[in-house]
Structures are given as structure tokens and as C-alpha cells.
Amino acid sequence: MRFYKVDKQSFTDSSHGFDWFTTKADAEKAGHRWEAQGGESDEYAIISVINIEPNKAGILDALNSHARHPDNG
């Protein structure tokens, strides 16, 4: 399974969490929205493609590797 992770960042070296999407188009829209709300280019988004094996071990590995973030939410 392929997912798209949008990491929301700012140039003040702070992270603002991340969101997940199932389509590249939705991820790009979310990234553009995040960047647009930054006003003078203070915020940017990094879009990553995450491939997850569709079984228990693959899902658990993906959660442990990609879904941990101390300030997400």
C-alpha cells in the first residue's frame, strides 16, 4: 500500500506535525495549503512516499517507523 506523508515545517526550525494521505494529489494540496498560510514563505511542507506491506508486520513496522512524532497533535 502506498501512502503520502506531509511533514509540516517552518524555517524557524520547528516541526508542526504531519498528516497522511492516500493520493499524491491530496498530499500536494495539503502541502500547498500549509505553505500558503505561512504568509511570507515562513512555512514549508515535505511530502514523502511511504510504502507499507499490507500485513500485520508491515503495518506495525510502518507505525513504529513513520507515525511517531512527539508534537503531532
N, C-alpha and C positions, 0 to 999 in steps of 0.2 A: 504494500500500500504506500502511496506517495502522499506526503503532507508538506505544507509550506509553513514555516515558522517566520513570523515578522518580529524581529527584535527592535524595540523602540528605544532610541538613544538620543542623547543631547551632547552638544560639543563641550559642555561643562563636565564631561567625563562621568555622567551619571546615567544609569540604566533606568528605564521606565517600564520594565517588564516585557512580556511578549504575548502574542496571540497566534493561534493556529488556524489554518485554512486548508480546505481540500482542493482548491483550484488556484492556479497561479494568478489568474485574473483577479480573484477576490483578495489574494495576498497583496498584489500590486496596488489595488485600490486602497486597501487599508494603509499601506506604506505611504502612498501619496497623501492621504488624509492626515496622517500623523505629521508628515513633513510640512503640509500646508498650515497646520495650526501653530507651527513654530514661529510664524511671522518672518523674521529676518534670517532664515536658514539656521536657526538655533538647534533644530531637531532633525534627525535623520533615521531612516529605517534600514535594517539589513534583512534581506529575505534569504532564507536557507531552505534547500530542498532536503527533506528527511524521508528516507525510505525505511519502512517498517515491515518486518516479516509478519504476516497475518496469523500468528500463533501466540500462545501464551508467553513463551520465552522471548519472542521478538518484541511483543508489546511491553513486557516488563523491562527489557533491556532499553527500549526507547524511552520509557518513562524515567528510568534511572539516569539515562544519559542526557536527555533533552528537556525534560519537563520540570527540572528542579531550578528554582531561582528564588533567592531569599526575599526579593521585593516584588514578586509578581502578584499583584492584587492587594 
